[in-house]
Amino acid sequence: MKKTTRFLLTAVIIGLLLAINSLMIKVRRLQREVPVIEVEAHRLDEKLNGPAPAWVTSQIQKDLERYAATGISTEMLDNGFFDGYAKEYNLARFHIKNRHVTL
């Protein structure tokens, strides 16, 4: 009986130590500083308002070519969005139409 109690107590203590260690690792990750990257406003404006790089246009065309004949419905977008990582990453889908935002 004494050996069983000692074994169980040791197992519980080891389990608690592992749980605490796991939580400490998560807390350290959350406390990491995020580096701030300074960008000059005019350079950012040039990038955003300039033409998209060729590789971006090419990738978009490649990704959407399967829908060229059939198109993409709102239902297809909703299914893809909500079946994906929306809940896991707390994403929200919104629409902007005539300067009004709706969820």
RAURHU-V134881 format. One record per run of one state. SS is the DSSP state (hx for helix, st for strand, lp for the rest). FROM is the first residue (numbers start at 0). TO is the last residue. If there is no record, write none. Layout:
# RAURHU-V134881
ss=(SS/SS)
from=(FROM/FROM)
to=(TO/TO)
This chain:
# RAURHU-V134881
ss=(lp/hx/lp/hx/lp/hx/lp/hx/lp/st/lp/st/lp)
from=(0/1/31/40/49/53/67/73/83/94/97/99/102)
to=(0/30/39/48/52/66/72/82/93/96/98/101/102)
